[in-house]
Amino acid sequence: MFLNLETGEPRFIIPSNRRRRVNRGKLRECLAQGIDIQWTKSVSAFQPTQDGILVSFTDGTQVEGSVLAAADGSGSKVRQLLVGGELGRLNQLPVGKLGVTLRLSEDRVNQLRAIDHMLFQGCHPDTGCYMFYSTFSTPERNGSAETECPYYESQFDISWIVRGPEDEVPSTNAERLAKIKQFATAGTGFHQILRDIALSIPQDTQVFKIALADWPPIPWQGFDGRVTLLGDAAHPMAMCKSPRTTNRTTK
């Protein structure tokens, strides 16, 4: 669901099928069972062999196999080796983005889940500020259900276009939190429910700077199918971008 942040009214509703929230850490643990994962390895080079591919690592070790399938994320080292360091680098976008993890009471989270049970996003027609909200844990899942203060955990992000030095992401945590609260009240301000959520974020909450970047894919040398890129290594895309233009008619 995409909202007008000023009114809280939906602008676009895309009907969803049944959705489930998956904990990334637990999913990783599940998928890693029975696999000898060596987390300390970092690729330094590779070269085709008669029967496959030889991969070298920064610790001096080498491994030979039939295929090198690089799923090493948006900052893929293998991608840079394939197409060259300059062409393989991420394209940093002129967008500032801040994110916080909120701990919300049941009453407070129910106000947001009434908008959408799991997640929603939106843009403010005056300021162009973009907001993303998602509930990602319940008291039963985060272990607070039997405590005096059960809580829900939620993700709350904002982003905006950087047009000059004054729009850069602030350097200190206090300034970053102030930036979020500033956007909640700027212009005509967020809808009351959304504004209250932003303004009630505790001062000691850690505010993360999130760099947004992408890499428009270009052809790469696959060595007859022995080397390829997967997932974000092949096509990293930026999430939660602020629109480049805004219009009051979006109300």
C-alpha positions in Angstrom: 0.0 0.0 0.0 1.3 3.4 -0.9 0.0 6.4 1.1 -0.2 10.1 0.9 1.7 10.8 4.1 -0.1 14.1 4.6 -3.6 12.6 4.7 -2.9 9.0 5.5 -5.1 8.0 2.6 -4.0 5.3 0.2 -2.9 6.4 -3.3 -2.2 3.0 -4.6 -3.3 -0.4 -3.3 -1.8 -3.6 -4.7 -3.8 -6.6 -3.4 -1.5 -9.1 -1.9 -1.7 -12.8 -1.4 -1.0 -14.5 1.9 2.2 -13.0 3.3 4.7 -14.4 5.9 7.5 -12.5 7.7 10.7 -14.5 7.6 13.6 -13.9 10.1 16.7 -13.5 7.9 19.1 -14.8 10.6 17.0 -17.9 11.3 16.5 -18.6 7.6 20.3 -18.3 7.1 20.9 -20.8 9.9 18.4 -23.2 8.3 19.9 -23.0 4.9 23.4 -23.4 6.3 22.8 -26.7 7.9 25.1 -29.4 6.5 27.2 -26.9 4.5 30.8 -26.1 5.3 30.7 -22.3 5.2 34.0 -20.5 5.6 33.0 -16.9 6.5 36.6 -15.6 6.6 37.3 -16.2 2.9 37.6 -13.2 0.4 38.1 -13.8 -3.3 41.2 -12.1 -4.8 41.3 -13.7 -8.2 40.1 -16.5 -10.5 41.2 -18.1 -13.7 39.8 -20.7 -16.0 41.3 -24.2 -16.0 41.0 -27.0 -18.5 38.1 -28.5 -16.6 36.6 -25.6 -14.6 37.7 -22.6 -12.6 40.5 -21.9 -10.1 39.6 -19.4 -7.3 42.3 -17.6 -5.2 41.6 -16.0 -1.8 43.3 -13.2 0.1 44.6 -15.7 2.7 46.7 -17.4 0.1 44.5 -20.5 -0.4 43.0 -21.7 -3.6 40.0 -23.9 -4.6 39.2 -25.5 -7.9 35.7 -26.3 -9.1 33.5 -26.6 -12.1 31.6 -23.4 -11.7 32.1 -20.1 -9.8 28.6 -18.8 -8.9 29.1 -15.4 -7.2 26.3 -14.6 -4.8 28.6 -12.2 -2.9 26.1 -9.3 -2.6 25.8 -5.8 -4.0 29.5 -5.0 -3.4 30.5 -8.2 -5.2 34.3 -8.7 -5.5 33.8 -11.2 -8.3 31.7 -8.7 -10.3 34.6 -6.2 -10.1 37.0 -8.9 -11.2 34.7 -9.8 -14.1 34.1 -6.4 -15.6 36.9 -4.3 -14.0 37.0 -2.3 -10.8 35.6 0.9 -12.3 32.8 -0.7 -14.2 31.9 -3.0 -11.4 31.5 -0.4 -8.7 28.2 0.5 -7.3 26.5 3.7 -8.5 25.8 5.8 -5.4 22.4 7.5 -5.6 21.7 11.2 -4.5 19.3 10.0 -1.8 19.6 10.3 1.9 18.1 7.5 4.0 17.7 6.9 7.7 16.3 3.9 9.5 15.4 3.0 13.0 14.0 0.0 14.9 11.0 0.9 16.9 9.7 -0.9 20.0 5.9 -0.3 20.1 3.2 -1.2 22.5 0.2 -3.2 21.3 -2.0 -0.2 21.2 0.4 1.9 19.3 1.3 -0.8 16.8 -2.4 -1.6 16.2 -2.9 1.9 14.9 -0.3 1.2 12.2 -1.4 -2.4 11.5 -4.9 -1.0 10.9 -3.3 0.7 7.8 -1.7 -2.6 6.7 -1.1 -5.7 8.8 2.5 -6.0 7.8 4.0 -3.0 5.9 3.2 0.2 3.9 5.0 3.1 2.4 4.2 6.6 1.1 5.4 10.0 0.1 4.6 13.5 1.3 3.3 15.8 -1.5 4.9 19.0 -0.1 8.4 17.8 0.9 8.9 14.7 -1.2 9.9 12.8 1.9 9.4 9.0 1.5 8.6 6.7 4.4 8.6 2.9 4.8 7.1 1.1 7.7 7.1 -2.6 8.5 6.2 -4.8 11.5 8.8 -7.5 11.9 8.4 -9.1 15.3 5.6 -9.8 17.8 6.0 -10.2 21.6 5.8 -14.0 21.1 8.7 -13.9 18.6 11.0 -11.4 20.3 10.6 -12.9 23.8 8.8 -10.0 25.5 5.4 -11.7 25.7 5.8 -12.8 29.4 7.4 -9.5 30.6 5.8 -6.5 32.2 6.2 -4.5 28.9 5.6 -6.7 25.9 6.4 -4.9 22.6 6.4 -5.2 18.9 9.5 -4.4 16.8 9.0 -2.4 13.7 11.2 -0.9 10.9 10.7 2.9 10.3 12.7 4.5 7.4 12.6 7.8 5.7 14.5 9.0 2.6 14.8 12.2 0.6 16.5 13.6 -2.5 20.0 15.2 -1.8 20.2 18.4 -3.8 23.0 20.1 -1.9 25.2 19.9 1.2 22.3 21.0 3.4 20.5 17.7 2.4 23.3 15.4 3.4 22.7 12.8 6.1 23.8 14.3 9.5 26.9 12.9 11.1 25.6 12.5 14.7 22.9 10.2 16.0 21.1 13.1 17.7 21.0 15.1 14.4 19.8 12.1 12.5 16.9 11.6 14.9 16.1 15.3 14.7 16.1 15.0 10.9 13.4 12.3 11.1 11.3 14.4 13.4 11.8 17.4 11.2 10.4 15.6 8.2 7.4 14.5 10.2 6.4 18.1 10.8 7.7 19.9 7.7 5.3 21.5 5.4 1.8 20.2 6.2 3.4 17.4 8.2 2.6 13.7 8.3 -0.8 12.4 9.2 -1.4 12.5 12.9 -0.8 8.8 13.6 2.5 8.8 11.5 3.6 12.1 13.0 3.1 10.9 16.6 5.1 7.7 15.9 8.0 9.8 14.6 7.9 12.4 17.3 7.8 9.7 20.1 11.0 8.0 19.0 13.2 8.0 22.2 16.3 10.1 22.1 18.6 7.2 22.8 17.3 5.3 19.7 20.1 4.3 17.3 19.5 5.9 13.9 21.2 4.2 11.0 22.5 5.8 7.8 21.6 3.6 4.9 23.5 4.2 1.6 21.4 3.7 -1.5 23.2 2.4 -4.6 22.5 0.3 -7.7 24.5 -1.2 -10.6 22.8 -1.3 -14.0 23.9 -4.7 -15.4 26.3 -4.8 -18.4 27.5 -7.9 -20.3 30.2 -9.9 -18.6 32.6 -12.6 -19.7 31.2 -15.9 -18.5 34.0 -18.2 -19.7 31.7 -20.6 -21.4 29.3 -20.7 -18.4 32.0 -21.3 -15.8 31.6 -17.9 -14.0 28.3 -16.1 -13.3 26.8 -13.6 -11.0 23.7 -14.2 -8.9 21.2 -12.1 -7.0 22.5 -8.7 -5.8 25.9 -9.4 -7.3 24.2 -9.3 -10.7 21.5 -6.7 -10.3 21.6 -4.7 -7.0 18.7 -2.3 -6.8 18.1 0.5 -4.3 15.0 0.2 -2.1 12.9 2.9 -0.6 13.9 5.8 -2.8 12.3 9.2 -2.6 10.6 10.2 -5.8 12.5 12.8 -7.9 9.4 14.9 -8.4 6.4 15.7 -6.3 3.0 17.2 -7.1 0.2 18.4 -5.0 -2.2 16.5 -7.2 -0.9 13.3 -5.6 -3.5 14.1 -2.9 
